[in-house]
């Protein structure tokens, strides 16, 4: 699964720019306590991936979700998110949480991500500048 994660995140160098972050996501997707869903083409090419981890007895955190650029807007991200939500419910969790660049960031990719989360009924709880060293980090959640 780590190879699929690496391939997808390298394809999205417009969003995932730090090798350390990519390496951490690869490690996270291999952790047996976490849950990773991956979408592949009919030819076996990785198209999208998402990983969540348990935070406490009530919550999971979406730690990464990505779809290769040429497969965006085909429902892959929503399908991956749905698989993670199903697994969270199976684990008896009631909240899905995540962090994303906040709405005050002017980066178009950040706005696309926030629109995706809104479409999937994930709400912004607040935006803070102290979590990601000077970047505006939005805290988001959804009741499952």
N, CA, C and O of each residue as an XYZ file, in Angstrom:
576
protein
N       0.823     -1.197      0.000
C       0.000      0.000      0.000
C       0.873      1.270      0.000
O       0.483      2.301     -0.549
N       2.045      1.177      0.618
C       2.934      2.343      0.681
C       3.372      2.788     -0.714
O       3.518      3.982     -0.975
N       3.581      1.816     -1.607
C       3.991      2.185     -2.972
C       2.875      2.936     -3.688
O       3.141      3.893     -4.415
N       1.633      2.512     -3.491
C       0.498      3.228     -4.088
C       0.414      4.636     -3.508
O       0.199      5.602     -4.240
N       0.583      4.751     -2.189
C       0.559      6.071     -1.538
C       1.639      6.970     -2.138
O       1.375      8.113     -2.511
N       2.845      6.441     -2.225
C       3.974      7.224     -2.756
C       3.685      7.678     -4.186
O       3.910      8.840     -4.525
N       3.190      6.774     -5.020
C       2.914      7.113     -6.426
C       1.846      8.202     -6.532
O       1.989      9.143     -7.313
N       0.787      8.071     -5.751
C      -0.301      9.058     -5.815
C       0.161     10.417     -5.305
O      -0.126     11.441     -5.925
N       0.875     10.438     -4.177
C       1.311     11.729     -3.616
C       2.369     12.390     -4.489
O       2.398     13.616     -4.592
N       3.239     11.603     -5.118
C       4.196     12.203     -6.050
C       3.490     12.758     -7.280
O       3.932     13.759     -7.845
N       2.399     12.123     -7.703
C       1.601     12.647     -8.805
C       0.988     13.992     -8.435
O       0.732     14.823     -9.307
N       0.754     14.207     -7.141
C       0.140     15.451     -6.655
C       1.185     16.365     -6.018
O       0.998     16.864     -4.908
N       2.283     16.576     -6.737
C       3.350     17.442     -6.222
C       2.882     18.888     -6.093
O       3.569     19.705     -5.479
N       1.718     19.215     -6.665
C       1.142     20.547     -6.474
C       0.614     20.709     -5.049
O       0.448     21.834     -4.577
N       0.352     19.610     -4.367
C      -0.181     19.639     -3.009
C       0.818     19.060     -2.015
O       1.046     19.646     -0.957
N       1.417     17.919     -2.343
C       2.328     17.229     -1.436
C       3.763     17.522     -1.871
O       4.308     16.849     -2.746
N       4.357     18.522     -1.255
C       5.672     19.013     -1.687
C       6.827     18.520     -0.822
O       7.980     18.599     -1.246
N       6.552     18.022      0.364
C       7.619     17.637      1.288
C       7.785     16.125      1.327
O       6.840     15.392      1.616
N       9.004     15.665      1.032
C       9.285     14.229      1.051
C       9.048     13.634      2.439
O       8.625     12.484      2.559
N       9.316     14.408      3.477
C       9.087     13.925      4.832
C       7.616     13.639      5.097
O       7.274     12.661      5.761
N       6.757     14.493      4.575
C       5.308     14.286      4.728
C       4.865     13.055      3.950
O       4.066     12.259      4.445
N       5.377     12.896      2.740
C       5.039     11.725      1.927
C       5.497     10.451      2.633
O       4.755      9.471      2.695
N       6.715     10.467      3.162
C       7.234      9.298      3.879
C       6.368      8.978      5.099
O       6.108      7.808      5.382
N       5.922     10.004      5.820
C       5.077      9.775      6.992
C       3.736      9.165      6.586
O       3.246      8.254      7.254
N       3.141      9.653      5.506
C       1.869      9.088      5.035
C       2.048      7.634      4.596
O       1.156      6.811      4.802
N       3.189      7.315      3.995
C       3.463      5.927      3.608
C       3.558      5.042      4.842
O       3.036      3.927      4.850
N       4.216      5.528      5.879
C       4.303      4.782      7.138
C       2.916      4.633      7.752
O       2.550      3.550      8.210
N       2.144      5.717      7.762
C       0.798      5.687      8.345
C      -0.099      4.668      7.655
O      -0.875      3.978      8.317
N      -0.002      4.566      6.334
C      -0.892      3.651      5.615
C      -0.531      2.189      5.874
O      -1.363      1.307      5.661
N       0.673      1.922      6.321
C       1.099      0.557      6.633
C       0.841      0.189      8.091
O       0.988     -0.978      8.454
N       0.464      1.139      8.930
C       0.205      0.884     10.343
C      -1.062      0.034     10.467
O      -2.119      0.453      9.995
N      -0.988     -1.134     11.082
C      -2.167     -2.003     11.170
C      -3.295     -1.427     12.029
O      -4.426     -1.905     11.944
N      -3.019     -0.425     12.845
C      -4.066      0.208     13.646
C      -4.857      1.238     12.846
O      -5.965      1.613     13.229
N      -4.288      1.691     11.742
C      -4.958      2.652     10.868
C      -5.767      1.891      9.826
O      -5.716      0.664      9.755
N      -6.514      2.642      9.018
C      -7.283      2.038      7.934
C      -7.012      2.834      6.673
O      -7.121      4.060      6.668
N      -6.658      2.137      5.601
C      -6.377      2.777      4.316
C      -7.256      2.157      3.244
O      -7.390      0.936      3.162
N      -7.852      3.011      2.424
C      -8.613      2.574      1.254
C      -7.900      3.115      0.020
O      -7.413      4.245      0.018
N      -7.844      2.303     -1.020
C      -7.155      2.712     -2.240
C      -8.018      2.342     -3.444
O      -8.663      1.293     -3.459
N      -8.022      3.205     -4.441
C      -8.748      2.955     -5.690
C      -7.729      2.744     -6.805
O      -6.751      3.482     -6.923
N      -7.982      1.719     -7.619
C      -7.085      1.390     -8.720
C      -7.858      1.392    -10.034
O      -9.064      1.144    -10.060
N      -7.151      1.675    -11.119
C      -7.758      1.563    -12.451
C      -7.883      0.085    -12.809
O      -7.366     -0.774    -12.094
N      -8.560     -0.211    -13.904
C      -8.680     -1.596    -14.374
C      -7.311     -2.198    -14.704
O      -7.137     -3.416    -14.673
N      -6.353     -1.341    -15.016
C      -4.999     -1.799    -15.332
C      -4.105     -1.870    -14.093
O      -2.918     -2.171    -14.212
N      -4.652     -1.599    -12.918
C      -3.884     -1.688    -11.676
C      -3.143     -0.421    -11.281
O      -2.356     -0.435    -10.335
N      -3.382      0.660    -11.986
C      -2.737      1.930    -11.650
C      -3.437      2.552    -10.439
O      -4.662      2.673    -10.442
N      -2.687      2.951     -9.403
C      -3.334      3.600     -8.248
C      -3.877      4.975     -8.631
O      -3.156      5.810     -9.177
N      -5.164      5.197     -8.335
C      -5.829      6.447     -8.691
C      -6.106      7.352     -7.491
O      -6.107      8.577     -7.617
N      -6.340      6.750     -6.338
C      -6.648      7.543     -5.154
C      -6.415      6.735     -3.897
O      -6.443      5.505     -3.919
N      -6.183      7.443     -2.792
C      -5.897      6.767     -1.536
C      -6.320      7.664     -0.374
O      -6.281      8.890     -0.470
N      -6.721      7.029      0.718
C      -7.098      7.766      1.926
C      -6.757      6.903      3.139
O      -6.935      5.686      3.117
N      -6.266      7.547      4.194
C      -5.921      6.853      5.431
C      -6.515      7.599      6.616
O      -6.498      8.828      6.671
N      -7.042      6.825      7.565
C      -7.538      7.402      8.817
C      -6.893      6.672      9.984
O      -6.446      5.532      9.859
N      -6.856      7.352     11.118
C      -6.372      6.722     12.341
C      -7.314      7.046     13.484
O      -7.947      8.102     13.501
N      -7.404      6.134     14.438
C      -8.225      6.368     15.618
C      -7.552      7.437     16.474
O      -6.336      7.432     16.663
N      -8.374      8.356     16.988
C      -7.875      9.413     17.861
C      -8.194      9.069     19.314
O      -7.358      9.224     20.204
N      -9.403      8.606     19.529
C      -9.853      8.204     20.861
C     -11.035      7.251     20.680
O     -11.294      6.793     19.567
N     -11.743      6.955     21.751
C     -12.833      5.978     21.646
C     -14.008      6.479     20.808
O     -14.859      5.684     20.408
N     -14.069      7.786     20.537
C     -15.196      8.359     19.805
C     -14.863      8.791     18.379
O     -15.763      8.907     17.547
N     -13.579      9.031     18.085
C     -13.211      9.743     16.862
C     -12.104      9.070     16.066
O     -11.242      8.374     16.603
N     -12.166      9.308     14.760
C     -11.066      8.991     13.856
C     -10.647     10.289     13.172
O     -11.417     11.245     13.080
N      -9.396     10.293     12.695
C      -8.909     11.451     11.948
C      -8.503     11.009     10.553
O      -7.748     10.051     10.390
N      -9.003     11.704      9.564
C      -8.571     11.516      8.183
C      -7.201     12.175      8.090
O      -7.091     13.394      8.227
N      -6.164     11.391      7.862
C      -4.826     11.977      7.837
C      -4.322     12.252      6.430
O      -3.410     13.057      6.242
N      -4.906     11.593      5.447
C      -4.561     11.916      4.060
C      -5.667     11.398      3.144
O      -6.225     10.322      3.357
N      -5.964     12.189      2.126
C      -6.821     11.743      1.023
C      -6.283     12.431     -0.226
O      -6.070     13.643     -0.235
N      -6.068     11.653     -1.272
C      -5.517     12.214     -2.507
C      -5.975     11.391     -3.697
O      -6.131     10.173     -3.609
N      -6.188     12.078     -4.809
C      -6.560     11.460     -6.076
C      -5.614     12.022     -7.130
O      -5.340     13.222     -7.146
N      -5.112     11.153     -8.013
C      -4.213     11.632     -9.064
C      -4.937     12.675     -9.907
O      -6.151     12.618    -10.101
N      -4.160     13.616    -10.396
C      -4.711     14.787    -11.083
C      -5.632     14.405    -12.251
O      -6.711     14.979    -12.400
N      -5.214     13.450    -13.069
C      -6.008     13.128    -14.265
C      -7.241     12.266    -13.973
O      -7.977     11.908    -14.892
N      -7.470     11.930    -12.690
C      -8.665     11.154    -12.330
C      -9.594     11.937    -11.402
O     -10.577     11.393    -10.898
N      -9.282     13.209    -11.179
C     -10.126     14.030    -10.305
C     -11.525     14.191    -10.887
O     -11.743     14.062    -12.092
N     -12.459     14.477     -9.994
C     -13.841     14.798    -10.331
C     -14.591     13.637    -10.998
O     -15.477     13.831    -11.830
N     -14.196     12.429    -10.597
C     -14.872     11.221    -11.078
C     -15.485     10.433     -9.931
O     -15.885      9.284    -10.114
N     -15.564     11.040     -8.748
C     -16.177     10.378     -7.603
C     -15.235      9.504     -6.792
O     -15.665      8.866     -5.831
N     -13.957      9.461     -7.161
C     -13.005      8.601     -6.454
C     -12.806      9.071     -5.023
O     -12.841      8.259     -4.099
N     -12.598     10.362     -4.823
C     -12.394     10.892     -3.470
C     -13.606     10.641     -2.583
O     -13.458     10.242     -1.428
N     -14.786     10.870     -3.108
C     -16.010     10.631     -2.328
C     -16.176      9.148     -2.002
O     -16.611      8.805     -0.903
N     -15.836      8.270     -2.939
C     -15.924      6.832     -2.684
C     -14.924      6.404     -1.608
O     -15.251      5.590     -0.745
N     -13.716      6.948     -1.659
C     -12.717      6.630     -0.637
C     -13.183      7.110      0.733
O     -13.079      6.388      1.724
N     -13.696      8.334      0.776
C     -14.193      8.876      2.032
C     -15.332      8.024      2.582
O     -15.406      7.791      3.788
N     -16.201      7.568      1.722
C     -17.305      6.709      2.126
C     -16.798      5.400      2.737
O     -17.343      4.933      3.737
N     -15.758      4.807      2.142
C     -15.173      3.567      2.689
C     -14.598      3.814      4.080
O     -14.758      2.983      4.974
N     -13.931      4.947      4.266
C     -13.383      5.261      5.585
C     -14.498      5.472      6.601
O     -14.392      5.020      7.741
N     -15.557      6.148      6.199
C     -16.685      6.363      7.109
C     -17.330      5.038      7.505
O     -17.688      4.847      8.667
N     -17.482      4.117      6.543
C     -18.033      2.791      6.848
C     -17.172      2.070      7.877
O     -17.688      1.462      8.815
N     -15.849      2.144      7.692
C     -14.937      1.486      8.637
C     -14.995      2.160     10.003
O     -14.959      1.479     11.028
N     -15.082      3.470     10.032
C     -15.181      4.191     11.310
C     -16.443      3.766     12.064
O     -16.400      3.546     13.274
N     -17.546      3.652     11.360
C     -18.788      3.201     11.989
C     -18.671      1.752     12.464
O     -19.176      1.403     13.531
N     -18.017      0.925     11.683
C     -17.802     -0.460     12.092
C     -17.003     -0.513     13.395
O     -17.211     -1.386     14.236
N     -16.076      0.454     13.539
C     -15.266      0.542     14.762
C     -15.981      1.312     15.879
O     -15.397      1.592     16.926
N     -17.244      1.647     15.639
C     -18.093      2.334     16.618
C     -17.615      3.749     16.950
O     -17.743      4.199     18.088
N     -17.069      4.439     15.963
C     -16.676      5.845     16.113
C     -17.856      6.714     15.694
O     -18.675      6.311     14.868
N     -17.934      7.910     16.273
C     -19.060      8.787     15.930
C     -18.624     10.090     15.265
O     -19.467     10.829     14.755
N     -17.316     10.387     15.261
C     -16.834     11.607     14.625
C     -15.674     11.303     13.695
O     -14.792     10.507     14.019
N     -15.686     11.949     12.530
C     -14.556     11.972     11.611
C     -14.004     13.383     11.684
O     -14.739     14.353     11.498
N     -12.715     13.499     11.954
C     -12.079     14.813     12.048
C     -10.944     14.892     11.027
O     -10.455     13.870     10.546
N     -10.538     16.106     10.709
C      -9.377     16.308      9.854
C      -8.892     17.738      9.955
O      -9.588     18.623     10.454
N      -7.682     17.939      9.467
C      -7.098     19.274      9.356
C      -6.859     19.548      7.870
O      -6.491     18.649      7.114
N      -7.071     20.787      7.469
C      -6.826     21.195      6.083
C      -6.432     22.662      6.091
O      -6.666     23.367      7.073
N      -5.836     23.121      5.005
C      -5.563     24.550      4.915
C      -6.882     25.289      5.027
O      -7.883     24.897      4.427
N      -6.873     26.365      5.805
C      -8.100     27.088      6.116
C      -8.647     27.904      4.966
O      -7.973     28.106      3.956
N      -9.878     28.375      5.125
C     -10.541     29.132      4.063
C      -9.871     30.471      3.752
O     -10.097     31.032      2.680
N      -9.058     30.988      4.661
C      -8.395     32.259      4.371
C      -7.150     32.074      3.499
O      -6.573     33.057      3.034
N      -6.733     30.832      3.274
C      -5.632     30.570      2.348
C      -6.137     30.848      0.930
O      -7.252     30.463      0.579
N      -5.334     31.501      0.137
C      -5.770     31.877     -1.212
C      -5.397     30.838     -2.264
O      -5.764     30.985     -3.430
N      -4.687     29.811     -1.878
C      -4.277     28.757     -2.792
C      -5.511     28.065     -3.388
O      -6.355     27.584     -2.632
N      -5.637     28.003     -4.701
C      -6.810     27.363     -5.319
C      -6.978     25.896     -4.915
O      -8.109     25.432     -4.765
N      -5.876     25.158     -4.736
C      -5.983     23.752     -4.326
C      -6.633     23.628     -2.952
O      -7.392     22.693     -2.700
N      -6.331     24.579     -2.063
C      -6.943     24.561     -0.726
C      -8.441     24.782     -0.827
O      -9.213     24.135     -0.119
N      -8.854     25.677     -1.688
C     -10.282     25.949     -1.862
C     -11.001     24.744     -2.466
O     -12.134     24.443     -2.092
N     -10.348     24.059     -3.396
C     -10.934     22.855     -3.987
C     -11.140     21.795     -2.908
O     -12.189     21.154     -2.854
N     -10.132     21.613     -2.046
C     -10.242     20.624     -0.965
C     -11.380     20.987     -0.019
O     -12.172     20.120      0.352
N     -11.474     22.253      0.377
C     -12.549     22.669      1.292
C     -13.923     22.467      0.661
O     -14.863     22.056      1.341
N     -14.042     22.751     -0.620
C     -15.321     22.515     -1.314
C     -15.669     21.027     -1.324
O     -16.830     20.656     -1.151
N     -14.664     20.177     -1.527
C     -14.879     18.726     -1.487
C     -15.396     18.306     -0.109
O     -16.350     17.536     -0.007
N     -14.767     18.811      0.940
C     -15.192     18.438      2.288
C     -16.608     18.943      2.571
O     -17.417     18.221      3.155
N     -16.908     20.167      2.165
C     -18.273     20.698      2.353
C     -19.301     19.817      1.628
O     -20.355     19.497      2.178
N     -18.984     19.439      0.412
C     -19.882     18.590     -0.380
C     -20.152     17.260      0.332
O     -21.226     16.675      0.188
N     -19.181     16.801      1.088
C     -19.307     15.547      1.821
C     -19.711     15.760      3.274
O     -19.456     14.914      4.132
N     -20.343     16.903      3.541
C     -20.955     17.234      4.833
C     -19.961     17.307      5.983
O     -20.311     17.019      7.128
N     -18.733     17.687      5.685
C     -17.718     17.890      6.709
C     -17.630     19.392      6.954
O     -17.401     20.166      6.025
N     -17.813     19.801      8.203
C     -17.926     21.216      8.560
C     -16.627     21.765      9.146
O     -15.904     21.063      9.853
N     -16.347     23.016      8.843
C     -15.212     23.713      9.453
C     -15.619     24.145     10.851
O     -16.623     24.833     11.032
N     -14.829     23.734     11.841
C     -15.090     24.113     13.225
C     -14.362     25.396     13.606
O     -14.830     26.149     14.459
N     -13.237     25.639     12.987
C     -12.452     26.836     13.281
C     -11.184     26.834     12.449
O     -10.823     25.833     11.832
N     -10.519     27.977     12.448
C      -9.268     28.130     11.707
C      -8.240     28.747     12.641
O      -8.535     29.705     13.356
N      -7.017     28.186     12.633
C      -5.992     28.610     13.578
C      -4.660     28.764     12.870
O      -4.367     28.033     11.924
N      -3.847     29.718     13.326
C      -2.551     29.943     12.693
C      -1.388     29.361     13.490
O      -0.239     29.523     13.078
N      -1.636     28.694     14.608
C      -0.551     28.181     15.444
C      -0.308     26.672     15.287
O       0.635     26.143     15.874
N      -1.129     25.982     14.518
C      -0.993     24.530     14.395
C       0.071     24.172     13.372
O       0.897     23.295     13.625
N       0.067     24.831     12.226
C       0.993     24.515     11.139
C       1.978     25.647     10.885
O       2.173     26.045      9.736
N       2.587     26.160     11.911
C       3.669     27.142     11.807
C       3.429     28.226     10.758
O       4.138     28.295      9.754
N       2.446     29.052     10.992
C       2.213     30.197     10.135
C       1.192     30.000      9.039
O       0.751     30.977      8.434
N       0.803     28.769      8.762
C      -0.254     28.517      7.791
C      -1.588     28.484      8.526
O      -1.645     28.109      9.697
N      -2.635     28.866      7.858
C      -3.956     28.816      8.472
C      -4.520     27.398      8.336
O      -4.789     26.921      7.233
N      -4.691     26.747      9.474
C      -5.141     25.365      9.537
C      -6.589     25.338      9.989
O      -6.928     25.852     11.055
N      -7.428     24.744      9.183
C      -8.833     24.586      9.553
C      -9.012     23.232     10.217
O      -8.472     22.223      9.764
N      -9.778     23.229     11.294
C     -10.175     21.991     11.948
C     -11.579     21.680     11.440
O     -12.472     22.522     11.526
N     -11.778     20.471     10.909
C     -13.041     20.078     10.331
C     -13.537     18.802     11.006
O     -12.746     18.016     11.529
N     -14.855     18.606     10.990
C     -15.432     17.399     11.591
C     -16.766     17.067     10.950
O     -17.428     17.908     10.342
N     -17.131     15.804     11.114
C     -18.426     15.305     10.654
C     -18.916     14.290     11.674
O     -18.160     13.428     12.122
N     -20.166     14.398     12.028
C     -20.758     13.353     12.868
C     -21.199     12.232     11.943
O     -21.927     12.463     10.978
N     -20.762     11.036     12.237
C     -21.048      9.878     11.390
C     -22.412      9.287     11.696
O     -22.813      8.303     11.074
